[in-house]
Amino acid sequence: MKVLHSLSHPGVRASRRLVSERFVWPSINRDVGLFVKSCSDCQRSKIQRHTITPLKEFNLPNSRFKHVHVDIVGPLPNSGGNRYLLTMVDRYTRWPEAVPLPDMLAETVAKAFCNVWVSRFGVPETITTDQGRQFESELFLEMTRLFGTHRVRTTAYHPQSNGLVERFHRTLKAAIMCVDPKHWCARLPLILLGLRSAVREDINCSVADMVYGQQLRIPGEFYDFSSEDIDRTDFVKSLRNVMQQVGPISNSNHAKRHVFIPDDLKTCKHVFVRVDTVKRPLQHPYDGPYEVLERNDKSVLLFMKGKKQLISLDRVKPAFIYNSELENDMDSSKTKVTPSGHRVRFLA
């Protein structure tokens, strides 16, 4: 089986025909199927249908600026000495912030987060980031411990896990490309003004309404819709009443999507991991197999390259390890010649 299958690594059906035309033994179809299914080279090289897990719904915070999603965009074309953007989005109001950075070192990112977000909106209770080096650094982790902030870590190469800020990235990049890609750093403040003033369909108002209780004044305003002078105390009370009634709508449409999860993925002890980086020509699309240490409905904890890593289920497929006992039995089997001259091999 090994010699015939190794010629071009055909599928199960083609391998069965190759073997059955030359050999006969009990359970030949089962044995060939298990052997082909367990071929590590085939599993690393052939792409198959993947698991599509439903997007996780974060618990909606009950007030503004409690939960912030943070990420980094770049590298971008050099503009004013900056090549990266630190992006931050409040989960409750969808208020976006984008800070130009010359690099994405841990010290630069932590300083920008404190100077911009913490100084304006206070310390968040929860912060969601990916597994970038700057967010995994001891400096950033110590900052979250100092603030008493709970950090949610998303899986690598799975932007859907941090979908709120990823959608902001798509909108922000499109706006930059439309305005002035070469001088994006100088155009950024007005782009943010436009994004904060635009009415969002999911909350039926702008993010400025959610934060300030009224629209921001933008270029082109010809009319002043402000009312007569109002007592400051009455204004504060009225604003509080309005803000208590305003809130985002939890989106549960993602849970309605059909989910495909192979049964083998629930019980397998080893998996192959899809390579989502830029691949070289003829590079295997999968790495592995790697041992599964823990699993849940969204991810698996693997022992990869000397350390534990949390990987999304969307990137893995079950690894089938061939039982070497079967191959040993085949080697020790008895061969007989039939009266017609055919060689038949029986398991010993």
TACOR-V550021 format. One record per pair of residues at least 24 apart in sequence whose C-alpha atoms are under 8 Angstrom apart, sorted by the first residue. I is the first residue (numbers start at 1). GAP is how many residues later the second one is. Records with the same first field share a line. If there is no record, write none. Layout:
BEGIN
I = GAP + GAP
END
This chain:
BEGIN
1 = 31 + 34
5 = 31
9 = 33
11 = 25
12 = 24 + 25
23 = 320 + 321 + 322
24 = 320 + 321 + 322
25 = 319 + 320 + 321 + 322
26 = 320 + 321
31 = 295
34 = 288
35 = 287
37 = 283
38 = 281 + 282 + 283 + 284
39 = 281 + 282 + 283
40 = 279 + 280 + 281
43 = 229 + 243 + 276
44 = 228 + 240 + 241 + 242 + 243 + 244
45 = 239 + 240 + 241
46 = 239
47 = 238
50 = 210 + 211 + 264 + 265 + 266 + 267
51 = 208 + 209 + 210 + 211 + 262 + 263 + 264 + 265 + 266
52 = 207 + 208 + 209 + 261 + 262
53 = 206 + 207 + 208 + 244 + 245 + 260 + 261
54 = 200 + 201 + 203 + 205
55 = 105 + 106 + 199 + 200
56 = 105
57 = 195
60 = 31 + 32 + 190
61 = 30 + 31
62 = 30
63 = 29
64 = 26 + 27 + 28 + 29 + 147
65 = 25 + 26 + 27 + 28 + 56 + 57 + 59
66 = 24 + 25 + 26 + 57 + 58 + 59 + 60
67 = 24 + 25 + 57 + 58 + 59 + 60 + 61
68 = 56 + 58 + 59 + 60
69 = 58 + 59 + 60 + 93 + 95 + 96
70 = 57 + 58 + 59 + 95
71 = 58 + 59 + 94
72 = 32
73 = 96
77 = 104 + 105
78 = 104
79 = 103 + 104 + 105 + 106 + 107
80 = 103 + 105
82 = 103
86 = 26
87 = 78 + 82
88 = 29 + 77
89 = 75 + 76
91 = 73
92 = 155 + 156
93 = 114 + 117 + 118 + 154 + 155
94 = 113
95 = 101 + 112 + 113 + 116
96 = 72 + 96 + 100
97 = 95
98 = 94
100 = 85
104 = 30
105 = 29
106 = 27 + 28 + 29 + 31 + 33 + 34
107 = 27 + 32 + 33
109 = 25
110 = 29 + 30 + 33
123 = 24 + 26
124 = 25
125 = 24 + 25
126 = 24 + 25 + 26
127 = 24 + 25
128 = 24 + 25 + 26 + 34
129 = 24 + 25 + 33
130 = 24 + 25 + 26 + 32
131 = 24 + 25
155 = 144 + 155 + 156 + 157
156 = 154 + 155 + 156
157 = 119
158 = 154
193 = 25
202 = 46 + 47
203 = 44 + 45 + 46
210 = 33 + 36 + 37
213 = 26 + 29 + 30
264 = 54
265 = 52 + 53
268 = 24 + 50 + 51 + 52
269 = 50
270 = 48 + 49 + 50
271 = 45 + 46 + 47 + 48
272 = 44 + 45 + 46 + 47
273 = 42 + 43 + 44
274 = 41 + 42
289 = 30
END
